[in-house]
Amino acid sequence: MTTYSVKFPKPFEKTPEIFLSVTQFDAFHNNNIRYNVEVMSVNTEGFKIKIRTWYDSKIYSISGFWLAKLD
């Protein structure tokens, strides 16, 4: 498991809703690929992304993008 902190360039007035998308990953080909990407600790200043695998999955790299939106 790893976490990545994102700080918004400019703070929001209210806590935004965050959307995540995985756009690429590189994984070990002999095992099943199991991964989870989730948003944590959202506030007006930023948020954290948690990425984890389980069992025998091996991911060498993963990338994506995020979007912050106010209702």
C-alpha positions in Angstrom: 0.0 0.0 0.0 1.1 3.5 -0.7 -0.4 7.0 -0.3 0.1 10.1 -2.3 -0.9 13.6 -1.1 -2.4 16.2 -3.5 -2.5 19.9 -2.6 -4.8 22.1 -4.7 -3.1 25.0 -6.4 -5.8 27.3 -4.8 -8.0 26.2 -1.8 -11.6 25.6 -2.5 -14.4 27.5 -0.6 -16.1 24.2 0.3 -14.8 20.6 0.3 -15.0 19.4 -3.3 -16.0 16.0 -4.6 -13.0 14.1 -6.1 -13.1 11.8 -9.1 -10.2 9.4 -9.9 -9.3 7.5 -13.0 -6.5 5.0 -13.6 -5.0 5.6 -17.1 -2.0 3.2 -17.1 -0.4 0.5 -15.0 2.4 -2.0 -15.5 2.1 -5.3 -13.6 3.7 -8.7 -13.3 2.1 -10.9 -16.0 2.2 -14.3 -14.3 -0.2 -13.3 -11.5 -3.8 -12.0 -11.3 -3.9 -8.2 -11.1 -5.7 -6.9 -8.0 -5.6 -3.3 -7.1 -7.7 -0.6 -5.4 -7.4 3.1 -5.7 -9.4 5.4 -3.4 -9.7 9.0 -2.2 -9.0 9.7 1.5 -9.0 12.8 3.7 -10.6 15.3 1.4 -10.7 18.9 2.6 -10.5 22.4 1.0 -6.7 22.3 0.8 -6.3 18.9 -0.9 -6.7 15.1 -0.4 -4.8 11.8 -0.3 -4.9 8.9 -2.8 -4.4 5.4 -1.4 -3.3 2.6 -3.8 -3.1 -1.0 -2.6 -2.7 -4.5 -4.0 -3.3 -7.8 -2.3 -2.4 -11.5 -2.4 0.3 -12.1 -5.0 -0.4 -9.1 -7.3 2.7 -7.0 -8.3 2.2 -3.6 -9.8 5.4 -1.8 -10.9 3.8 1.5 -11.9 0.4 3.1 -12.0 -0.8 6.5 -13.2 -4.0 8.4 -13.6 -5.7 11.7 -13.2 -8.1 13.4 -10.8 -10.8 16.0 -11.0 -12.1 18.1 -8.1 -15.7 19.4 -8.5 -18.0 21.5 -6.3 -21.7 20.6 -6.2 
